[in-house]
Amino acid sequence: MSIHRFTDVVVSATDRARRVAEDPKPRAAEKMLVVVSALAFGVSGPAVAQQGDEFLGPDVFEEQLETPEIEDRGEVTDIESWGYDALYDSGWRAGELIETSVQGGDGTVIGDVEDLLVETEGALAGIIVETGGVLDIGDTHLLVPWSDAEVAADMATVSIPVNEENVDDFDLIDGDESVDEAIERTGGWQAASLIGGDVAATGLSHYGTVEDLIFSRKGKLMAVVVDPDDVVDEGGPYAFPYLEDAYDPVYNAYTVPYTPEQAARLQPFDYGAMDTASSE
């Protein structure tokens, strides 16, 4: 583990301890993550020392470590039958679309794709566009439904039906709210927030980091690509089937319902094997 990664983990553990201490009902997985991180790196605090009025002894540590909690796992895909063919044939990467230039209805570049708005079940609700002061509207954020976005075959540009007359119809911001407040109001979450987030696996509180998200051409989140920590698995990255409710936007953490041993049976995900896709 590099010194930079070590520092990141220590800071992450400290931050989790603070947030769990402030949360009267933190999730069990988060409590477990704080405890394990604290034991490993010497972080201390009320959230580490006790759970309510009960001291978390070694037996509790071991029990919580066995299976990070997902409130509603839904249907978990059998890892033995999971393959990458559909991802290679019709998938595209969120990381490739973010920061792509956006053209308005007349072909004028009006901004960039700042993020993707994703619904809990994995449907791509739309793209979040940060405009660059054109169309006489100044700098603002637009939310364009995925069905209204046309992505070039080479993913170099996105065209949206926005002009000076209808731009108000696509406003993301309501009044004086921030972008984060606007996203919270929609009930969805931002793809860029999950990318780079922590990943837990069954039996391991920190398995790796989210590297990218793979969507279908119709805007369905199919897979989460995870780069495991070298101390866990020197292979990868691996693409895991997206599981509803496995992502916690509050703590920016994702949980895969497989053990590291099960994950290691997968082939490394090959970005080069993916066909560049456009929206249908």
C-alpha positions, 0 to 999 in steps of 0.5 A: 500500500502506498503512503498516499493510500495509507494517508487516505485510509487514515483520513477516511477512518477519522472522517467516518468516526466523526460522522457515525458519532453524529448519526444517532442511527448509523448503519451497521456496515458503517459502524463496522467499517469505523471499528476495523479502520480504527483498530488498524490505524490507531484512530480512537473516539466515541464511535469506535469505543462503543455502540450506544452503551455497549462496548464493542468487544472482539466477538462483536467485531468478528460478527460484524466483519463477516457480512457488511449490511445491505438494507435490501440486497434485492436479487444478487447475481450468481457470480459464477454465471456472470460475464462481461459479454453484454458490457463489451457489446453495448456498454459505455463508461460514465467516466468517458461521458463526464466532461464531454462537450455539450451542443445546444439545438443549433449546434453551438457548444453551450457547456460540458457534461458535469455529471450523470443523475442516476436513480436508485434502481440504476436507471440513468435519469439524465445528464447534468450540464454546466453551461458556459455563459451562452444563450444569454443565461450565464453560468448555470446547471441544466438537467436534461433527460437521457431520452433527450440526449444524443451522444456521438458515436465517438463519445466526443460530443452530446447534443441536447434540444436546448435553446434560448426559448426553452432553457428554463424548462431544463433548470436543475436549480430551484431558487437559491438551492445548491447543486447538492440540494437539487440532486437530493430533491430529485431522489437520485445520486451523482455518478461522479460521486460513486466513482472513486468511492470506497468498496466493501466486500463480504467479510472485508470492510475495505476491498477496493475503490470504484473505478468506473460505471458501465451503462447500457445504451438505453441508460441502465446501470449494468455494472460497477468496475472496482479496482481491488487494493493490491494487498487484497488482490493484485488482479482486476479491475473487476466489473460487478453487476450493479445491485440496487441499494448497495450504494450509500450516497451519504457515506459514498460507499458501495458494497459487493455481496461477494467475498474477495475469493469469489471476486478473484474468479472473475477475469480482469475487465478489459476497457479496450474490448468495449464498443463505443456506444451512443444512446438510442 
